[in-house]
Amino acid sequence: MSSVPLTDPRSDDRLPERFPPSAPYDEGMLDVGDGNQVHWAVHGNPAGKPALVVHGGPGSGSSPNSARMFDPAVYRVVLFDQRGCGRSTPHASDPAADLSVNTTAHLVADMERLRTHLGIDRWLLYGGSWGATLILAYAEAHPERVTEIVMQAVTTTRRSETAWLYEGAGRFFPEAHERFRAAVDHAEDPVGAYAARMNDPDRAVREKAAADWCAWEDAVLSMEGQGTPYTDRIDDDRLGFVRICSHYFAHGAFLEEGALIRDAHRLAGIPGVLVHGRLDMGSPLVTAWELARAWPDAELHVVESSGHLGGNETRRLVMGALARFADRPA
């Protein structure tokens, strides 16, 4: 592990706020099996350095704004919607959508299938929060396919991390946590209880559970001053997001506890930049710290004034890393 000062000139104010919005030059639906079609889109330079954006959630869906972190003249930026969300089908808001075929292993296989479909040999990986977990799972399974990794709001979705988010953080927000627990009758396993309600055939039950879940998520982020990003999700997007989240978190992300940090040695030789806010209440810094210690080629940047959602300093650090890696051969 190395640590780069926050005044690193590679992430200074000369970088643009973001690159201009762009329309994808190519997009489509990829049949990944099990009745699932995954939506993908490609921005930037068709001859540029390949990069894959791995969205968070799980179940948030991709955003074209994430492509604006990359210089479109030098990067070929691939976005995709993970199974069950965004424009992928079937959508998890439909209780008939089978989540038994929506696991971390399935998503890793989908990423490999997409890489092959697009004719890409190796690519840079960028993402945050749940996206960081999925990046690590993919890179540790296929290190030969990864050129570099850039992550913010680092998580590995260990059961201990999930327990902090849905139980431990309640020490700081007891009123909101009481409402979160009361909504599932103070179940011993609240995450599992929410997962069960998100599979209820009654849409009204699912809508209430989704609203209560998102209210808690927003409470945890409330000190960051960035509104209510979870509650602001509407209709089917909110239902699908909470159904997928609770499904993954109730099952420990379908990963052996601690495996992603234990196996970080597989990332040796892959340069990595980790950007994490000191004030991240949802994903405390300790996970990024432990990962950086286990991954010899990782740089950890701690942003003192930032939380889970990041801000200007986080963006500068991420864009600085992407600018630096643009010159490395794919």
C-alpha positions in Angstrom: 0.0 0.0 0.0 1.1 3.5 -0.7 -0.5 6.8 0.3 -0.6 9.8 -2.0 -1.1 13.3 -0.5 -4.4 15.0 -1.2 -2.4 17.8 -2.9 -1.2 15.4 -5.5 -0.8 17.5 -8.7 -2.4 14.7 -10.8 -5.7 15.7 -9.3 -5.6 19.4 -9.2 -8.1 22.1 -10.1 -6.9 22.2 -13.7 -9.1 19.2 -14.4 -12.5 19.9 -15.8 -15.6 19.7 -13.5 -16.6 16.8 -15.7 -16.3 16.2 -19.4 -19.4 17.2 -21.5 -22.4 14.9 -21.7 -22.3 12.5 -24.7 -24.6 10.0 -26.4 -23.4 6.5 -26.7 -22.0 5.6 -30.1 -23.1 2.0 -29.7 -25.5 0.1 -27.4 -27.5 -3.0 -27.2 -28.9 -5.9 -25.2 -26.8 -8.9 -24.4 -28.4 -12.3 -23.7 -26.5 -13.6 -20.6 -28.7 -16.6 -20.0 -31.3 -17.6 -17.4 -33.8 -15.4 -19.3 -31.8 -12.2 -18.6 -30.9 -9.5 -21.1 -28.3 -7.0 -20.0 -28.3 -3.5 -21.4 -24.9 -2.0 -22.4 -23.8 1.3 -24.0 -20.4 2.6 -25.1 -19.2 6.2 -25.1 -16.1 8.0 -26.2 -13.5 7.0 -28.7 -14.1 3.6 -30.5 -10.4 3.2 -30.8 -9.7 4.4 -27.2 -8.5 2.7 -24.1 -11.3 0.4 -22.9 -12.8 1.1 -19.5 -15.8 -0.5 -17.7 -18.0 1.5 -15.3 -19.5 -0.8 -12.6 -22.5 0.8 -11.0 -23.5 0.6 -7.3 -26.5 -0.5 -5.4 -26.7 -3.3 -6.1 -29.5 -2.5 -8.4 -29.0 1.2 -9.0 -28.5 1.0 -12.7 -26.0 2.8 -14.8 -25.9 6.6 -15.4 -24.5 8.3 -18.5 -23.0 10.9 -16.2 -20.4 8.4 -15.1 -19.0 8.4 -18.6 -18.2 12.1 -18.0 -15.4 11.2 -15.7 -13.4 10.0 -18.6 -11.7 12.0 -21.4 -13.8 10.9 -24.4 -10.9 11.5 -26.8 -8.8 8.8 -25.2 -11.2 6.3 -23.5 -13.7 3.8 -24.8 -16.2 3.8 -21.9 -18.5 0.9 -21.4 -21.6 1.2 -19.2 -24.0 -1.6 -18.4 -27.0 -2.3 -16.2 -26.5 -5.3 -13.9 -29.2 -8.0 -13.9 -32.6 -6.8 -12.9 -32.1 -3.1 -13.0 -31.9 -0.1 -15.3 -32.8 -1.2 -18.8 -31.9 -4.8 -18.3 -34.7 -7.3 -18.3 -36.6 -8.8 -16.6 -36.7 -5.9 -14.1 -36.5 -6.8 -10.4 -39.6 -4.6 -9.6 -41.6 -7.5 -11.0 -41.8 -10.1 -8.2 -41.9 -12.8 -10.9 -38.3 -11.9 -11.9 -36.2 -14.8 -10.6 -33.5 -13.5 -8.2 -32.0 -16.9 -7.7 -30.1 -16.3 -10.9 -29.0 -12.9 -9.7 -25.8 -13.4 -7.6 -22.3 -12.0 -7.6 -21.1 -15.0 -9.6 -23.7 -14.3 -12.2 -22.7 -10.7 -12.5 -19.0 -11.5 -12.8 -19.9 -14.0 -15.6 -22.0 -11.3 -17.3 -19.1 -8.9 -17.2 -16.8 -11.5 -18.9 -19.5 -12.2 -21.5 -19.8 -8.5 -22.2 -16.1 -8.1 -22.6 -16.0 -10.9 -25.1 -19.0 -9.6 -26.9 -17.4 -6.2 -27.4 -14.1 -7.7 -28.5 -12.1 -6.2 -25.6 -9.0 -7.9 -24.4 -8.3 -5.9 -21.2 -10.0 -3.0 -19.6 -9.8 -0.5 -16.7 -12.5 -0.9 -14.0 -14.1 2.1 -12.3 -16.9 2.2 -9.7 -17.9 2.8 -6.1 -19.8 1.4 -3.2 -21.4 -1.9 -4.3 -19.6 -1.3 -7.6 -16.3 -1.6 -5.7 -17.3 -5.0 -4.4 -18.2 -6.3 -7.8 -15.0 -4.9 -9.3 -13.0 -6.8 -6.7 -14.9 -10.0 -7.3 -14.3 -9.7 -11.1 -10.7 -8.6 -10.9 -9.7 -11.4 -8.5 -11.4 -14.0 -10.8 -9.9 -12.5 -14.0 -6.8 -10.4 -13.1 -5.4 -11.0 -16.6 -8.3 -9.0 -18.0 -7.8 -5.9 -15.9 -5.3 -3.0 -16.6 -6.1 -0.7 -13.7 -8.7 -0.1 -11.0 -10.2 3.1 -9.7 -12.7 2.9 -6.8 -14.4 5.3 -4.5 -16.5 4.6 -1.4 -14.8 1.2 -1.1 -16.9 -1.7 0.1 -16.5 -5.5 0.1 -20.0 -6.2 1.3 -18.9 -8.5 4.1 -21.7 -9.4 6.5 -19.9 -7.3 9.1 -20.2 -4.3 6.8 -23.9 -4.9 6.2 -24.4 -5.3 10.0 -22.8 -1.9 10.5 -25.0 -0.2 7.9 -28.3 -1.6 9.1 -27.6 -2.1 12.8 -24.4 -0.3 14.0 -25.1 3.0 12.4 -28.3 3.1 14.3 -26.3 4.4 17.3 -25.9 7.7 15.5 -29.4 7.9 14.1 -31.6 6.1 16.8 -34.9 7.8 15.8 -34.6 6.8 12.1 -33.3 3.3 13.1 -36.3 2.7 15.3 -38.6 3.5 12.4 -36.5 1.2 10.1 -36.8 -1.7 12.6 -40.4 -1.0 13.6 -41.4 -1.3 9.9 -40.5 -5.0 10.0 -41.9 -5.6 13.5 -38.4 -5.5 15.1 -37.4 -8.7 13.3 -34.2 -10.3 14.6 -32.8 -10.2 11.0 -34.2 -6.9 9.6 -32.4 -7.2 6.3 -33.9 -10.6 5.7 -37.3 -9.4 6.8 -37.1 -6.6 4.2 -36.0 -9.1 1.5 -39.1 -11.2 2.3 -41.4 -8.2 2.1 -39.9 -7.2 -1.3 -41.1 -10.6 -2.6 -44.6 -10.2 -1.4 -47.2 -10.5 -4.2 -49.0 -7.3 -2.8 -47.4 -4.3 -4.5 -48.5 -2.1 -1.6 -46.5 -4.2 0.8 -43.5 -3.9 -1.5 -43.9 -0.2 -1.9 -44.0 0.5 1.8 -41.0 -1.7 2.5 -39.1 0.0 -0.2 -40.0 3.5 1.1 -38.9 2.5 4.7 -35.7 1.0 3.5 -34.8 4.1 1.4 -35.7 6.4 4.3 -33.1 4.6 6.5 -30.4 4.8 3.7 -31.0 8.5 3.4 -30.8 9.0 7.2 -27.3 7.4 7.2 -26.2 9.9 4.5 -28.1 12.9 6.0 -25.0 14.7 7.3 -23.5 14.9 3.8 -26.0 17.6 2.7 -26.8 16.0 -0.6 -30.6 15.5 -0.2 -32.4 12.2 -0.2 -31.0 10.3 -3.2 -32.6 7.0 -2.2 -36.1 8.3 -1.4 -35.9 10.3 -4.6 -36.0 7.0 -6.7 -39.4 6.6 -8.1 -41.8 3.7 -8.8 -40.3 0.6 -10.3 -36.7 1.9 -10.0 -37.1 2.1 -6.2 -38.8 -1.3 -6.0 -36.2 -3.0 -8.1 -33.3 -1.3 -6.2 -34.6 -2.4 -2.8 -35.5 -5.9 -3.9 -32.0 -6.4 -5.3 -30.2 -4.7 -2.4 -32.0 -6.7 0.3 -31.6 -9.9 -1.7 -27.8 -9.5 -1.9 -27.3 -8.2 1.7 -29.5 -10.9 3.2 -27.1 -13.4 1.6 -23.7 -11.9 2.3 -23.4 -10.9 -1.3 -23.1 -14.6 -2.0 -19.4 -14.3 -1.0 -17.3 -16.1 1.6 -16.9 -13.6 4.5 -13.7 -11.7 4.0 -12.8 -13.4 0.8 -12.2 -10.3 -1.3 -9.6 -8.8 1.1 -8.1 -12.3 1.8 -7.6 -12.8 -2.0 -6.4 -9.3 -2.8 -3.0 -10.7 -3.5 -4.4 -11.8 -6.8 -4.5 -8.1 -7.8 -0.7 -7.9 -7.6 0.6 -6.0 -10.6 -2.7 -4.2 -11.2 -2.3 -0.5 -10.2 -5.2 0.7 -8.1 -6.4 4.0 -6.7 -8.9 4.0 -3.8 -10.6 7.2 -2.8 -12.6 7.1 0.5 -14.2 9.8 2.7 -13.2 10.0 6.3 -16.8 10.8 7.2 -18.4 7.9 5.3 -21.1 6.7 7.8 -22.4 4.0 5.4 -19.1 2.4 4.6 -16.5 3.2 7.3 -12.9 3.8 6.1 -11.6 0.7 7.8 -12.5 -1.5 4.8 -10.6 0.7 2.3 -7.7 0.7 4.8 -7.7 -3.1 5.1 -7.9 -3.6 1.3 -5.0 -1.2 0.6 -2.8 -3.0 3.1 -3.6 -6.4 1.4 -3.1 -5.0 -2.2 0.5 -4.0 -2.7 -0.2 -1.9 -5.9 -3.0 0.2 -4.3 -2.9 3.9 -3.4 -5.3 5.0 -0.7 -6.5 8.6 -0.8 -8.5 9.7 2.3 -10.6 12.7 1.8 -11.0 14.3 5.2 -14.2 16.3 4.6 -16.1 13.7 2.4 -18.7 11.1 3.1 -20.1 8.2 1.1 -21.3 10.3 -1.8 -18.1 12.2 -2.3 -17.7 15.7 -3.6 -15.3 17.9 -5.5 -12.2 16.5 -3.9 -13.3 13.0 -4.6 -14.1 13.8 -8.2 -10.7 15.5 -8.7 -8.8 12.5 -7.3 -10.8 10.0 -9.4 -10.4 12.1 -12.6 -6.7 12.6 -11.8 -6.3 8.8 -11.6 -8.2 8.3 -14.8 -6.1 10.9 -16.6 -2.9 9.3 -15.4 -3.9 5.8 -16.4 -5.0 7.0 -19.9 -1.4 6.9 -21.0 -0.8 3.4 -19.8 -1.0 0.7 -22.5 -4.1 -1.4 -22.5 
